[in-house]
């Protein structure tokens, strides 16, 4: 980004709080097309060999960023290496069209997410593909409670969508299936403890269709914004598993 627009690069790097983008860890494995629940790579204990095919995903939460970064996307030169630390990367393609074997590829506008969201679907299954952790007060928790999950989604939706949701009935949402474990991501400065796996939530009780639609829109939005802390560093990558909209298109 800085190579095209230094001011924009500095602004993205220096922004605090919820940043308007997410970046996945570098991936060296192709996502399995027949596995509905799988984890992504979040650290590499060995050097990646030269000439290894890799991929990573960038999602943009602020519509204005698409326009500002268009020049970068249009001028990618596959013969010009980009520098990542001491390594050189040759970007050979940028994907945005969803396919069954590309579960993290695609794009939707906020309006499309909302319009495609179901107003009757009461089952929401989320796959936490990289370690996910939430801030509660002064401390972190890896437990994906309904409050942590849906408040994280709601905060980012309200911040960037331009269409705020009010009075989401979190008291009607309960977990009905849990298959998770914690993972530790360590670097020279700290340890990050997060959860990976799958959780199914259900909406119970007499809930208005409009509120069900909003809850489903938030769940469909998870693949774009991620959940919890350090999403610009690849943590909290999450996607819904049982949504028609997400099956059709995931995220750029």
SEPA-554084 format. One record per residue (C-alpha): residue number from 1; residue in three letters; x, y, z. Coordinates in pm, 1 decimal, decimal comma, always signed. Layout:
> NUM	Ala	X	Y	Z
...
REM end
This chain:
> 1	Unk	+0,0	+0,0	+0,0
> 2	Unk	+275,0	+243,9	+96,6
> 3	Unk	+443,2	+191,0	-240,6
> 4	Unk	+134,6	+336,4	-409,7
> 5	Unk	+14,7	+583,7	-145,9
> 6	Unk	+250,4	+656,5	+143,0
> 7	Unk	-5,7	+862,0	+335,1
> 8	Unk	-267,9	+587,4	+310,5
> 9	Unk	-14,9	+325,0	+418,9
> 10	Unk	+83,1	+532,2	+722,0
> 11	Unk	-282,0	+592,6	+808,4
> 12	Unk	-368,2	+222,8	+798,5
> 13	Unk	-61,6	+128,3	+1000,3
> 14	Unk	-105,5	+392,9	+1267,9
> 15	Unk	-482,0	+362,0	+1318,1
> 16	Unk	-587,7	+225,3	+1654,8
> 17	Unk	-890,8	+28,5	+1769,6
> 18	Unk	-1094,0	-155,7	+1506,4
> 19	Unk	-892,0	-122,3	+1187,4
> 20	Unk	-1082,9	-119,4	+855,8
> 21	Unk	-913,3	-430,5	+718,5
> 22	Unk	-803,3	-782,5	+805,9
> 23	Unk	-502,6	-975,7	+679,9
> 24	Unk	-470,0	-1352,2	+706,4
> 25	Unk	-150,1	-1535,1	+795,5
> 26	Unk	+49,8	-1656,6	+496,7
> 27	Unk	-90,4	-1991,2	+380,8
> 28	Unk	+105,8	-2265,7	+206,2
> 29	Unk	-174,7	-2522,0	+192,4
> 30	Unk	-480,2	-2517,8	-31,7
> 31	Unk	-806,9	-2517,9	+167,1
> 32	Unk	-970,5	-2862,2	+150,0
> 33	Unk	-1279,7	-2835,3	-70,3
> 34	Unk	-1465,7	-3122,2	+99,0
> 35	Unk	-1400,1	-3029,9	+460,8
> 36	Unk	-1654,2	-2792,5	+610,1
> 37	Unk	-1461,5	-2729,3	+931,8
> 38	Unk	-1089,3	-2674,9	+915,9
> 39	Unk	-819,2	-2453,6	+1061,0
> 40	Unk	-586,6	-2227,2	+869,5
> 41	Unk	-214,2	-2192,2	+933,0
> 42	Unk	-130,0	-1916,7	+1178,0
> 43	Unk	+242,1	-1967,1	+1228,2
> 44	Unk	+532,9	-2136,7	+1053,0
> 45	Unk	+792,9	-2312,6	+1265,6
> 46	Unk	+1022,6	-2369,7	+967,7
> 47	Unk	+1134,4	-2149,1	+681,9
> 48	Unk	+907,4	-2167,8	+378,4
> 49	Unk	+1112,7	-2313,9	+89,6
> 50	Unk	+1180,4	-2096,2	-213,3
> 51	Unk	+928,0	-2117,6	-498,9
> 52	Unk	+650,0	-2236,4	-267,9
> 53	Unk	+301,4	-2138,1	-381,7
> 54	Unk	+138,4	-1934,1	-106,1
> 55	Unk	-178,4	-1734,9	-60,0
> 56	Unk	-320,6	-1489,9	+184,3
> 57	Unk	-644,6	-1299,7	+212,7
> 58	Unk	-710,5	-930,8	+260,7
> 59	Unk	-1057,6	-806,4	+352,1
> 60	Unk	-1156,1	-440,3	+340,3
> 61	Unk	-1433,1	-320,6	+572,6
> 62	Unk	-1440,1	+41,7	+458,0
> 63	Unk	-1589,0	+86,9	+109,7
> 64	Unk	-1365,9	+389,3	+50,3
> 65	Unk	-1057,3	+168,1	+70,0
> 66	Unk	-1158,9	-20,5	-244,1
> 67	Unk	-1135,9	+297,0	-447,0
> 68	Unk	-813,8	+409,5	-282,6
> 69	Unk	-645,7	+74,9	-346,2
> 70	Unk	-772,4	+20,7	-701,8
> 71	Unk	-448,2	+156,8	-842,9
> 72	Unk	-253,4	-102,4	-645,6
> 73	Unk	-466,0	-393,6	-769,0
> 74	Unk	-450,7	-276,6	-1132,1
> 75	Unk	-74,9	-231,3	-1136,8
> 76	Unk	+40,9	-557,4	-982,5
> 77	Unk	+340,8	-674,3	-1184,7
> 78	Unk	+391,0	-1052,5	-1156,3
> 79	Unk	+755,3	-1009,6	-1252,0
> 80	Unk	+826,9	-757,1	-977,6
> 81	Unk	+891,0	-913,6	-635,6
> 82	Unk	+739,7	-761,1	-323,3
> 83	Unk	+937,0	-771,8	-1,8
> 84	Unk	+810,6	-944,5	+311,8
> 85	Unk	+1089,4	-921,0	+566,4
> 86	Unk	+1395,0	-1087,1	+409,4
> 87	Unk	+1182,8	-1277,1	+153,9
> 88	Unk	+1070,3	-1183,5	-195,6
> 89	Unk	+711,5	-1253,6	-300,7
> 90	Unk	+590,5	-1266,9	-658,9
> 91	Unk	+217,1	-1196,1	-674,7
> 92	Unk	+84,3	-1389,9	-973,2
> 93	Unk	-290,0	-1334,0	-931,5
> 94	Unk	-558,4	-1160,9	-726,9
> 95	Unk	-880,0	-1358,6	-680,7
> 96	Unk	-1221,6	-1213,2	-607,2
> 97	Unk	-1460,1	-1458,2	-776,6
> 98	Unk	-1599,0	-1725,0	-541,8
> 99	Unk	-1571,4	-2094,7	-621,8
> 100	Unk	-1638,8	-2407,3	-411,7
> 101	Unk	-1265,4	-2464,9	-364,9
> 102	Unk	-1207,7	-2102,2	-260,4
> 103	Unk	-1409,3	-2064,5	+59,5
> 104	Unk	-1236,2	-1738,5	+156,2
> 105	Unk	-1275,8	-1562,1	-180,0
> 106	Unk	-1552,4	-1327,6	-295,1
> 107	Unk	-1715,5	-997,8	-204,7
> 108	Unk	-2047,0	-851,2	-93,5
> 109	Unk	-2154,1	-497,1	-14,6
> 110	Unk	-2309,1	-429,2	+324,7
> 111	Unk	-2646,2	-381,0	+158,3
> 112	Unk	-2616,5	-718,2	-14,9
> 113	Unk	-2522,4	-891,2	+310,5
> 114	Unk	-2831,8	-748,7	+474,7
> 115	Unk	-3066,8	-820,3	+183,8
> 116	Unk	-2945,4	-1181,0	+152,0
> 117	Unk	-2970,7	-1253,4	+524,9
> 118	Unk	-3251,0	-1488,0	+627,3
> 119	Unk	-3532,4	-1361,8	+850,7
> 120	Unk	-3624,5	-1716,9	+956,7
> 121	Unk	-3298,3	-1915,6	+991,2
> 122	Unk	-3239,4	-1978,4	+1362,1
> 123	Unk	-2924,2	-2192,7	+1339,2
> 124	Unk	-2584,1	-2026,5	+1306,7
> 125	Unk	-2263,1	-2231,6	+1287,2
> 126	Unk	-1929,7	-2051,2	+1300,1
> 127	Unk	-1587,8	-2194,9	+1218,6
> 128	Unk	-1301,4	-2026,0	+1406,0
> 129	Unk	-1019,4	-2093,8	+1158,8
> 130	Unk	-736,8	-1911,8	+1340,7
> 131	Unk	-698,9	-1851,2	+1715,9
> 132	Unk	-973,1	-1617,6	+1833,6
> 133	Unk	-967,2	-1417,8	+2154,9
> 134	Unk	-1187,4	-1142,7	+2295,6
> 135	Unk	-1120,9	-848,5	+2523,9
> 136	Unk	-1334,7	-834,5	+2837,6
> 137	Unk	-1254,1	-539,5	+3060,7
> 138	Unk	-881,4	-546,7	+3132,8
> 139	Unk	-830,0	-909,0	+3032,1
> 140	Unk	-856,8	-1145,7	+2736,1
> 141	Unk	-1078,8	-1451,2	+2708,9
> 142	Unk	-1079,7	-1719,9	+2437,6
> 143	Unk	-1434,0	-1830,2	+2524,3
> 144	Unk	-1669,2	-1755,6	+2229,3
> 145	Unk	-1975,5	-1662,6	+2434,2
> 146	Unk	-2272,9	-1514,8	+2253,9
> 147	Unk	-2195,5	-1172,9	+2402,9
> 148	Unk	-1830,9	-1179,1	+2291,5
> 149	Unk	-1910,1	-1307,9	+1942,6
> 150	Unk	-2212,3	-1101,3	+1848,8
> 151	Unk	-2099,3	-780,4	+2017,8
> 152	Unk	-1770,6	-805,0	+1826,4
> 153	Unk	-1963,7	-842,4	+1500,9
> 154	Unk	-2210,6	-568,8	+1592,0
> 155	Unk	-1939,8	-316,0	+1679,9
> 156	Unk	-1770,9	-357,3	+1342,0
> 157	Unk	-2096,0	-363,9	+1150,0
> 158	Unk	-2215,5	-40,6	+1311,9
> 159	Unk	-1876,8	+123,5	+1259,6
> 160	Unk	-1839,8	+56,7	+886,5
> 161	Unk	-2174,5	-39,1	+730,8
> 162	Unk	-2360,3	+290,3	+760,8
> 163	Unk	-2671,2	+98,6	+873,8
> 164	Unk	-2669,3	+47,7	+1249,9
> 165	Unk	-2857,5	-233,3	+1421,7
> 166	Unk	-3032,2	-155,2	+1750,3
> 167	Unk	-3143,9	-380,4	+2037,0
> 168	Unk	-3013,0	-711,6	+1907,2
> 169	Unk	-3180,5	-976,0	+2132,3
> 170	Unk	-2865,6	-1151,8	+2256,1
> 171	Unk	-3069,5	-1304,6	+2538,8
> 172	Unk	-3239,2	-1527,2	+2277,9
> 173	Unk	-2911,8	-1673,9	+2144,0
> 174	Unk	-2768,1	-1990,7	+2300,3
> 175	Unk	-2490,5	-2232,8	+2198,0
> 176	Unk	-2620,9	-2577,2	+2100,5
> 177	Unk	-2302,0	-2746,0	+1974,6
> 178	Unk	-1939,4	-2683,0	+2072,3
> 179	Unk	-1625,0	-2841,5	+1926,3
> 180	Unk	-1334,6	-2613,8	+2014,2
> 181	Unk	-986,1	-2613,7	+2162,1
> 182	Unk	-738,2	-2345,7	+2259,9
> 183	Unk	-413,0	-2274,6	+2078,1
> 184	Unk	-115,3	-2064,4	+2182,7
> 185	Unk	+53,8	-1826,9	+1940,6
> 186	Unk	+386,1	-1711,2	+2082,4
> 187	Unk	+631,4	-1448,8	+1964,3
> 188	Unk	+928,8	-1277,3	+2124,6
> 189	Unk	+707,0	-1033,6	+2314,1
> 190	Unk	+398,4	-1220,0	+2429,5
> 191	Unk	+168,1	-1518,9	+2404,7
> 192	Unk	-173,1	-1504,0	+2241,4
> 193	Unk	-421,6	-1770,0	+2353,4
> 194	Unk	-721,8	-1819,4	+2128,5
> 195	Unk	-986,3	-2072,3	+2038,4
> 196	Unk	-1021,3	-2266,5	+1712,1
> 197	Unk	-1298,8	-2501,5	+1607,9
> 198	Unk	-1674,0	-2485,6	+1561,9
> 199	Unk	-1969,7	-2353,1	+1760,0
> 200	Unk	-2337,8	-2365,7	+1666,8
> 201	Unk	-2570,8	-2102,8	+1810,1
> 202	Unk	-2950,8	-2113,8	+1803,3
> 203	Unk	-3207,1	-1837,1	+1827,0
> 204	Unk	-3485,2	-1931,9	+2069,1
> 205	Unk	-3814,5	-1775,4	+2164,6
> 206	Unk	-4047,2	-1521,4	+2011,7
> 207	Unk	-3805,7	-1307,3	+1809,4
> 208	Unk	-3924,4	-1070,8	+1537,0
> 209	Unk	-3824,1	-1168,1	+1180,4
> 210	Unk	-3642,2	-835,9	+1141,9
> 211	Unk	-3422,2	-913,2	+1443,5
> 212	Unk	-3354,8	-1265,5	+1314,8
> 213	Unk	-3251,1	-1108,6	+984,3
> 214	Unk	-3009,7	-873,8	+1163,1
> 215	Unk	-2853,6	-1158,9	+1361,6
> 216	Unk	-2807,4	-1360,8	+1041,9
> 217	Unk	-2655,3	-1060,0	+867,6
> 218	Unk	-2400,5	-1028,2	+1148,8
> 219	Unk	-2314,8	-1398,3	+1122,8
> 220	Unk	-2270,4	-1368,3	+744,6
> 221	Unk	-2049,6	-1063,1	+804,8
> 222	Unk	-1806,0	-1265,0	+1019,4
> 223	Unk	-1606,5	-1385,5	+718,9
> 224	Unk	-1531,0	-1026,2	+628,0
> 225	Unk	-1447,7	-868,5	+962,2
> 226	Unk	-1318,7	-1159,3	+1169,7
> 227	Unk	-1378,1	-1178,6	+1542,0
> 228	Unk	-1206,6	-1049,6	+1850,9
> 229	Unk	-852,9	-920,6	+1876,6
> 230	Unk	-560,9	-891,0	+1632,6
> 231	Unk	-760,3	-949,5	+1314,4
> 232	Unk	-513,6	-731,2	+1115,8
> 233	Unk	-248,4	-984,3	+1222,9
> 234	Unk	-440,2	-1291,9	+1106,9
> 235	Unk	-612,2	-1388,6	+1429,2
> 236	Unk	-988,8	-1434,3	+1461,3
> 237	Unk	-1050,8	-1551,7	+1104,0
> 238	Unk	-1405,6	-1683,0	+1115,7
> 239	Unk	-1665,1	-1793,0	+864,1
> 240	Unk	-2020,8	-1915,0	+877,7
> 241	Unk	-2071,9	-2272,1	+764,3
> 242	Unk	-2444,8	-2301,2	+705,6
> 243	Unk	-2533,0	-1984,9	+515,5
> 244	Unk	-2642,5	-1978,7	+151,1
> 245	Unk	-2500,2	-1629,1	+108,7
> 246	Unk	-2161,3	-1725,2	+244,6
> 247	Unk	-2159,1	-2041,6	+34,5
> 248	Unk	-2200,4	-1823,2	-272,2
> 249	Unk	-1934,1	-1568,3	-184,2
> 250	Unk	-1696,0	-1526,3	+101,6
> 251	Unk	-1443,6	-1244,8	+121,3
> 252	Unk	-1173,5	-1076,8	-80,4
REM end
